Amino acid sequence: MNWEGFTRTRHDLKRPLLVVSGSKGVLACSYLDVATFTKLDEAGAIVSGVSDFDAMLKAKVVAASPEAVRLGVDVGMTGREALKLFR
């Protein structure tokens, strides 16, 4: 994956908290809640069961805010597909 244009953030907790931010939206692990993205009208998608950024690319989106859906993100698509829309 070409990570150019994305900011990757990792916080080592009991399980890693992972966030990948693009100019149009955010892909995050399930430590974050899509309800907050929704409340603030932000594009956010959540993947679960991941422990590194490469796993986020393969994982299926389990939740997406309405703004992310407006950009084309669908529950069930891969994190890689969502990030292409968030670039």
C-alpha positions as CSV (number, residue, x, y, z in Angstrom):
1,M,0.0,0.0,0.0
2,N,1.2,3.5,-0.8
3,W,0.7,5.3,2.5
4,E,1.4,8.7,0.9
5,G,-1.3,11.2,1.9
6,F,-2.2,9.3,5.0
7,T,-1.3,9.8,8.6
8,R,-1.0,6.6,10.7
9,T,-1.3,6.7,14.4
10,R,-0.7,3.8,16.8
11,H,-1.2,3.7,20.5
12,D,0.0,0.6,22.3
13,L,-2.7,-0.3,24.8
14,K,-3.8,-3.9,25.8
15,R,-4.6,-4.1,22.1
16,P,-3.2,-1.5,19.7
17,L,-5.4,1.5,19.0
18,L,-4.9,2.2,15.2
19,V,-6.0,5.2,13.2
20,V,-5.3,6.0,9.5
21,S,-6.4,9.5,8.5
22,G,-6.8,10.7,4.9
23,S,-7.9,14.1,3.6
24,K,-11.5,12.9,3.3
25,G,-11.9,10.5,6.2
26,V,-10.6,8.1,8.9
27,L,-10.2,4.4,9.1
28,A,-9.9,3.2,12.7
29,C,-10.0,0.1,14.8
30,S,-12.9,-0.7,17.0
31,Y,-11.5,1.2,20.0
32,L,-13.3,4.2,18.4
33,D,-17.1,4.4,17.9
34,V,-18.7,5.3,14.6
35,A,-21.4,7.2,16.6
36,T,-18.9,10.0,17.3
37,F,-18.0,10.3,13.6
38,T,-21.8,10.4,12.9
39,K,-22.5,13.0,15.6
40,L,-19.8,15.3,14.2
41,D,-20.6,14.7,10.5
42,E,-17.2,13.2,9.8
43,A,-16.4,10.4,7.5
44,G,-15.2,7.5,9.6
45,A,-15.1,3.7,9.1
46,I,-14.3,1.0,11.6
47,V,-12.5,-2.3,11.3
48,S,-12.3,-4.9,14.0
49,G,-9.8,-7.5,15.2
50,V,-6.7,-5.8,13.8
51,S,-3.3,-5.5,15.4
52,D,-1.3,-3.6,12.7
53,F,-1.9,-1.3,9.7
54,D,-1.5,-4.1,7.1
55,A,-4.3,-6.1,8.9
56,M,-6.5,-3.0,8.6
57,L,-6.2,-3.1,4.8
58,K,-7.5,-6.7,4.7
59,A,-10.2,-6.4,7.4
60,K,-13.8,-5.8,6.5
61,V,-15.5,-2.5,7.5
62,V,-17.9,-3.3,10.3
63,A,-19.4,0.2,10.6
64,A,-19.4,3.5,8.7
65,S,-20.7,6.9,9.4
66,P,-23.3,8.5,7.0
67,E,-20.6,10.8,5.7
68,A,-18.4,7.8,4.9
69,V,-21.3,6.1,3.1
70,R,-21.8,9.3,1.1
71,L,-18.2,8.9,-0.1
72,G,-18.9,5.3,-1.2
73,V,-17.9,3.3,1.9
74,D,-20.0,0.2,2.5
75,V,-20.0,-2.2,5.4
76,G,-18.3,-5.3,4.3
77,M,-15.7,-3.7,2.0
78,T,-12.1,-3.9,2.9
79,G,-10.2,-1.3,4.8
80,R,-8.0,-0.9,1.6
81,E,-11.1,0.0,-0.4
82,A,-12.3,2.5,2.2
83,L,-8.9,4.2,2.3
84,K,-9.0,4.7,-1.4
85,L,-12.1,6.7,-0.9
86,F,-10.6,8.6,2.1
87,R,-7.4,9.6,0.3
